[in-house]
C-alpha cells in the first residue's frame, strides 16, 4: 500500500511560527481531536510545511503538538528555513571557514531566534531533544500527485541531493558544507528553504516592512513570460515603481527557474501572503498567510484532485 492509499486525504498546513492556540483551532475545525494527548483525524493525515518555531507566543507548545503528531503517525513535517537556522545556530562551522558557527551569531540572527531561546529558558534538555528532531525533517516531500517544499521546488538541485540523501534529510556534514558560498549545499538550502532571490539593479537597496535593508527581492518561480522586475516580485513588500517597471535582460530571463503548469501540485509556505487564500496557479499554492503577524493560519485539504480547488482552503483568523 502506498502512502497515498493509507489515508482518505491530507491536510497541508502553512507556517505555524509558535501560534499553538491558533493551530489547535485549525485542527479542531478540520475534524481533528486530541486522543491520548495527540491531535488525530480518523481518516486524514496532517502535513506541515515547516517553520514551526520563532516569532510566536507559544513556540514550545506548537513544537509539542507537531512533533507528537508526527511521532504518532498522525502527521508529517518538512524542514523550514527557521528549523535550518536553529540547527545552524548550534552547529560548529568547519575548521578553516573563518567563522565559529554555521549560522553566525550576529545581532540580526540573534533577533530571529530570540523568542525561541527565551521560551526554552530553563528547558535546555528539552530544546536539545527538539534540535535532534529537526534532523529527522526532510527538505521536501514528493507524494506523487503533489509535492511539498518550504519555499521553492527545483529538480536540478533535488535530484542530485536525493542521490546523496534518499530520505531527503540533510546531515551534519551537509549542513557544515553550506557555509561555503555558492556550494552545492548552500544552493540546496537557500533555494529550497528561502526561494529565489534577484538582486536589485545598480547596487540599490530597499527597506522591508520589518525594517531590514536588503539588496535583493524574492521572485516567482512559475512566471512563464516575465518582462519586468515587477512581473517577478513575490514578497510582502512591493518594489519601488522605478524598479518594478525596469525590463529584465535576456540573460536574466534565460537563467530563471520555471515550474511548469503540467508538473504535480506544489504547496509551499514561507512567503507571508495576505488576504483570502487562493491558488497562485491551478497546480501551485502558498499556505503561509502571516499567522504570526495577526494574519491567517491556512491549510489546504487534498482529497485526490488533480488541480487546486479554491474551496479546499481552510483557515483560522489570528486575533
C-alpha positions in Angstrom: 0.0 0.0 0.0 1.4 3.4 -1.0 1.4 6.5 1.3 -1.4 8.0 -0.7 -3.6 4.9 -0.2 -3.1 4.9 3.6 -5.3 7.9 4.1 -8.5 9.3 2.6 -6.8 12.7 2.3 -4.2 15.1 3.6 -4.3 18.4 5.3 -1.4 20.6 4.3 -0.7 23.3 6.9 1.3 26.5 6.5 3.9 28.2 8.7 2.8 28.0 12.4 5.6 30.1 14.0 4.6 29.4 17.5 0.9 30.1 17.1 -0.1 27.0 19.1 -3.6 28.0 20.1 -4.4 29.0 16.6 -3.1 25.6 15.3 -5.4 23.8 17.8 -8.4 25.8 16.5 -7.5 25.0 12.9 -7.1 21.3 13.7 -10.4 21.2 15.5 -12.1 23.0 12.6 -10.8 20.2 10.3 -12.2 17.4 12.5 -9.1 16.6 14.4 -9.4 15.7 18.1 -6.9 15.2 20.9 -6.8 11.5 21.6 -4.3 10.2 24.1 -2.7 13.6 24.2 -2.2 13.7 20.4 -4.2 15.6 17.8 -5.5 13.0 15.3 -8.0 12.6 12.5 -9.6 9.2 11.9 -9.2 9.3 8.1 -6.7 12.0 7.3 -3.1 13.0 7.9 -1.7 16.5 8.5 1.4 17.6 6.6 3.3 20.6 7.9 5.4 22.9 5.7 7.9 23.8 8.3 8.7 27.0 10.3 7.0 25.7 13.5 9.4 27.9 15.6 10.4 31.5 16.1 8.5 34.7 16.5 5.3 33.5 18.1 4.0 33.4 21.6 3.8 29.6 22.2 6.7 28.1 20.3 7.3 25.2 22.7 3.6 24.3 22.7 3.5 24.4 18.9 6.5 22.1 18.7 5.0 19.6 21.2 1.8 19.5 19.1 3.5 18.9 15.8 6.3 16.5 17.0 3.8 14.4 19.0 1.5 14.2 15.9 4.5 13.1 13.7 5.7 10.5 16.2 2.2 9.1 16.5 1.8 8.9 12.7 -0.9 11.5 12.6 1.2 14.0 10.7 4.5 14.5 8.8 6.6 17.7 8.7 9.3 19.0 6.4 12.0 21.5 7.3 11.6 25.2 7.1 14.3 27.8 7.0 13.8 28.5 10.7 14.5 24.9 11.7 17.5 25.0 9.5 18.6 28.3 11.1 18.2 26.7 14.6 20.4 23.8 13.6 23.0 26.2 12.1 22.9 28.3 15.3 24.2 25.3 17.4 26.4 23.6 14.9 30.1 24.5 14.8 31.4 25.7 11.5 34.1 23.5 9.8 37.7 24.3 10.5 39.2 27.0 8.2 35.8 28.5 7.4 36.6 31.8 9.2 33.5 31.5 11.4 32.5 29.8 14.7 29.1 28.6 13.8 27.3 27.5 10.6 24.8 30.3 11.3 26.8 33.2 12.6 25.7 34.7 15.9 25.1 38.2 14.6 22.6 40.6 16.1 20.2 40.1 13.3 20.3 36.3 13.5 20.0 36.5 17.3 16.8 38.5 16.9 15.3 35.9 14.7 15.8 33.0 17.1 15.5 35.1 20.4 11.8 34.2 21.1 12.5 30.5 20.7 15.6 30.6 23.1 13.6 32.7 25.6 10.7 30.3 25.7 13.1 27.3 26.3 15.0 29.1 29.0 15.4 26.6 31.8 14.5 23.7 29.5 17.9 23.1 27.8 17.5 19.3 27.7 14.1 19.6 26.0 15.4 22.1 23.4 18.2 19.7 22.7 15.6 17.0 22.0 13.8 19.2 19.6 17.0 20.0 17.8 17.6 16.3 17.4 14.1 16.0 16.0 14.8 18.8 13.4 17.5 16.5 11.9 14.7 14.0 11.1 12.8 16.5 8.9 13.2 16.1 5.2 13.8 19.2 3.0 10.9 18.2 0.7 8.2 15.6 0.2 7.1 14.1 -3.1 3.8 12.3 -2.7 3.4 11.6 -6.4 0.2 13.6 -7.2 1.5 16.5 -5.1 4.7 17.9 -3.6 5.7 19.9 -0.6 8.7 22.2 -0.1 9.1 25.2 2.2 10.0 27.8 -0.5 10.9 26.5 -3.9 10.9 23.2 -5.9 14.0 22.9 -8.1 14.6 19.5 -9.7 18.1 20.5 -10.7 19.0 20.5 -7.0 16.6 18.0 -5.6 17.6 15.1 -7.9 21.4 15.2 -7.0 20.6 15.9 -3.4 18.3 12.8 -3.3 21.1 10.7 -4.7 23.2 11.6 -1.7 20.3 11.6 0.8 17.5 9.3 -0.4 15.4 10.1 2.7 15.6 13.8 1.9 17.2 14.6 5.2 20.5 16.6 5.4 23.2 15.5 7.9 25.8 17.5 9.8 28.4 17.3 7.1 26.0 18.7 4.5 24.9 21.5 6.9 28.5 22.4 7.6 29.3 22.4 3.8 26.7 25.1 3.4 29.0 27.7 4.9 30.9 27.9 1.6 29.0 30.4 -0.6 27.5 29.0 -3.8 28.5 25.4 -2.8 26.0 22.7 -3.7 24.9 22.5 0.0 24.4 26.3 0.1 22.4 26.3 -3.1 20.2 23.5 -1.8 19.3 25.1 1.5 18.9 28.6 0.1 16.7 27.6 -2.9 14.5 25.0 -1.2 14.1 26.8 2.1 14.3 30.5 1.1 13.3 30.7 -2.5 14.9 32.5 -5.4 16.4 35.9 -4.9 17.2 38.6 -7.6 19.5 41.5 -6.9 18.2 45.0 -7.3 19.9 46.8 -10.2 23.0 49.0 -9.8 23.5 48.1 -6.1 20.2 49.7 -5.0 18.7 48.7 -1.7 15.2 48.8 -0.2 13.9 48.6 3.4 11.4 45.9 4.1 8.3 46.2 6.3 10.3 44.6 9.2 13.0 47.3 8.9 15.7 45.2 7.3 17.6 46.8 4.4 18.0 44.4 1.5 19.7 44.5 -1.8 17.6 41.7 -3.3 14.0 40.5 -3.5 12.2 37.2 -3.7 10.9 36.1 -7.0 8.2 33.9 -8.5 9.5 30.6 -10.0 6.4 29.9 -12.0 6.0 33.0 -14.2 6.1 31.8 -17.8 7.0 35.0 -19.7 8.1 37.8 -17.3 9.2 41.1 -18.9 10.0 43.3 -15.9 11.2 43.1 -12.4 7.7 43.8 -11.2 6.4 40.7 -13.0 8.7 38.5 -10.8 8.4 40.0 -7.3 6.8 37.6 -4.8 7.1 39.1 -1.3 5.0 41.3 1.0 7.0 44.4 0.1 6.4 45.9 -3.4 9.3 47.1 -5.4 9.7 50.9 -5.9 7.9 51.8 -9.1 11.0 52.8 -11.0 12.5 49.4 -10.3 9.3 47.4 -10.9 9.0 48.7 -14.5 12.6 48.0 -15.4 12.9 45.4 -18.2 14.6 42.1 -17.5 17.7 41.4 -19.6 17.9 38.4 -21.9 20.4 36.8 -19.6 18.1 37.2 -16.6 15.2 35.7 -18.4 17.4 32.7 -19.6 18.5 32.0 -16.0 15.0 32.0 -14.5 13.6 28.8 -13.0 10.2 27.8 -14.3 7.8 25.3 -12.5 5.6 24.1 -15.4 1.9 24.0 -15.4 1.9 20.3 -16.1 4.0 19.5 -13.0 2.4 17.8 -10.0 0.6 20.1 -7.5 3.0 22.0 -5.4 2.4 23.5 -1.9 4.9 26.0 -0.3 4.9 28.2 2.8 7.4 31.0 3.6 6.1 34.0 1.7 3.9 35.9 4.1 0.8 36.2 1.9 -2.2 38.3 2.8 -5.9 38.4 2.0 -8.1 35.4 1.1 -6.2 32.2 0.5 -6.3 31.1 -3.2 -4.2 29.3 -5.7 -1.3 31.0 -7.3 -1.9 28.8 -10.3 -4.0 25.6 -10.8 -1.1 23.5 -9.6 0.6 25.8 -7.1 -0.4 27.3 -3.7 1.3 29.2 -0.9 -0.1 28.4 2.5 1.8 31.0 4.6 -0.7 33.8 5.3 1.3 35.6 8.0 -0.3 33.9 11.0 2.2 35.3 13.5 1.5 38.8 12.2 -2.2 38.5 13.0 -3.0 37.1 9.6 -4.4 33.6 9.0 -3.2 30.1 9.7 -4.1 28.3 6.5 -4.4 24.7 5.4 -5.3 23.0 2.1 -7.4 19.8 2.3 -6.3 17.5 -0.5 -8.5 14.5 -1.4 -7.2 13.3 -4.7 -8.0 16.3 -7.0 -5.6 17.0 -9.9 -6.0 20.8 -9.7 -6.1 23.0 -6.7 -9.7 23.8 -5.7 -10.2 27.2 -4.0 -13.0 25.8 -1.8 -10.5 23.4 -0.2 -8.6 26.1 1.6 -9.5 26.4 5.2 -8.1 28.9 7.8 -8.4 30.5 11.2 -8.0 34.2 11.6 -5.5 35.2 14.2 -6.8 37.8 16.6 
